[in-house]
């Protein structure tokens, strides 16, 4: 067996293979994992752009690493940095004078285990289909208030809001501009459809997935990353 490149110990064993099939070793003395005669790969811009696109599809990080032919370690670092830089506020098109209509709903998700529930609160413009409000956290009155505060001022001033009958909405939204409705009315159909789109496109939100989030920061970043892409796609 090759000696450890860190502590020079000869107490090393085979420890699986890396993404390209090359043998990986582990040192018993210091715990270092390494590849013999490794060559540092420079990830070009085309590969990074491919990864950016694949992050918008229902593919696990392991699947993206295989498709882009990069290491899972490099990909995880890249994703961590990318999601940390994603803006946590919406950018919407200018609105004309007059009444606006939004549809609001909450989508269940979790981080690390199903006991750690993270509800995705969303508001969608019924006219333009833009996502205009986002908050991720508990399913509480405080979270509903955070959703309300995430709306651009023009919506807080003028929008009529349709929601389900969750009590937190009634406690937060202005009573004269809030209407709680059932699904049969169709007044929340756009946001319910978007919830389905979000589950189908963001792998960590797919039910019974093995790609669930381990980090809350990346969970939030992945959702915001898709929402910015979705809003931008409406302008094309």
URGIQUI-V785576 format. One record per backbone hydrogen bond with DSSP energy under -0.5 kcal/mol. NH is the residue of the N-H (numbers start at 1). CO is the residue of the C=O. E is the energy in kcal/mol with one decimal. If there is no record, write none. Layout:
BEGIN
NH	CO	E
NH	CO	E
END
This chain:
BEGIN
4	9	-2.7
8	4	-1.5
12	10	-1.9
13	26	-2.2
15	16	-0.6
15	24	-3.4
18	22	-2.4
21	18	-2.3
24	16	-2.8
25	34	-3.2
26	13	-2.5
27	32	-2.6
28	11	-3.2
31	27	-1.4
34	25	-2.4
36	23	-0.5
38	35	-1.0
43	41	-0.6
44	42	-0.7
48	44	-1.9
49	45	-2.4
50	46	-1.9
51	47	-2.5
52	48	-2.3
53	49	-1.8
54	50	-2.5
55	51	-1.9
56	53	-1.5
57	54	-1.8
59	57	-2.3
64	60	-2.3
65	61	-2.5
66	62	-1.8
67	63	-2.5
68	64	-2.8
69	65	-0.8
70	65	-1.9
75	71	-2.4
76	72	-2.5
77	73	-1.9
78	74	-2.5
79	75	-2.9
80	76	-2.5
81	77	-2.1
82	78	-2.4
83	79	-2.9
84	80	-1.6
85	81	-0.9
85	82	-0.8
86	82	-0.5
86	83	-0.8
100	158	-0.8
102	160	-2.9
103	124	-2.3
104	162	-2.6
105	122	-1.9
107	120	-2.1
111	113	-0.6
111	116	-1.8
112	213	-3.5
113	111	-2.2
116	113	-1.7
117	115	-1.4
118	109	-2.9
119	137	-3.5
120	107	-3.3
121	119	-0.8
121	135	-3.5
122	105	-2.7
123	133	-2.1
124	103	-2.6
125	130	-3.0
126	101	-2.6
126	124	-0.5
127	101	-0.5
129	125	-2.2
132	123	-2.5
132	130	-0.7
133	123	-1.4
135	121	-2.0
137	119	-2.3
140	138	-1.0
144	140	-2.0
145	141	-2.0
146	142	-1.7
147	143	-2.1
148	144	-2.2
149	145	-2.5
150	146	-1.3
151	147	-0.7
151	148	-1.0
152	132	-0.6
155	152	-1.6
156	152	-1.4
157	153	-1.9
158	154	-1.4
159	155	-1.9
160	100	-3.0
161	177	-3.3
162	102	-2.5
162	160	-0.5
163	179	-1.9
169	166	-1.6
170	166	-0.7
171	167	-1.5
172	168	-0.9
172	169	-1.0
173	169	-3.1
177	174	-1.7
178	175	-0.9
179	161	-2.8
181	163	-3.0
185	182	-1.5
186	183	-1.3
189	186	-1.2
192	188	-1.9
193	189	-1.9
194	190	-2.1
195	191	-2.2
196	192	-1.5
197	193	-2.1
198	194	-3.0
199	195	-2.0
200	196	-2.1
201	197	-1.8
202	198	-2.3
203	57	-0.6
203	201	-0.8
205	202	-2.5
206	203	-1.2
209	206	-1.2
213	110	-0.6
219	215	-2.1
220	216	-2.6
221	217	-2.3
222	218	-2.8
223	219	-1.6
224	220	-2.4
225	221	-2.5
226	222	-1.8
227	223	-2.2
228	224	-2.5
229	225	-1.6
230	226	-3.1
231	227	-2.7
232	228	-2.2
233	229	-2.2
234	230	-1.0
234	231	-0.6
235	232	-1.3
236	233	-0.9
END
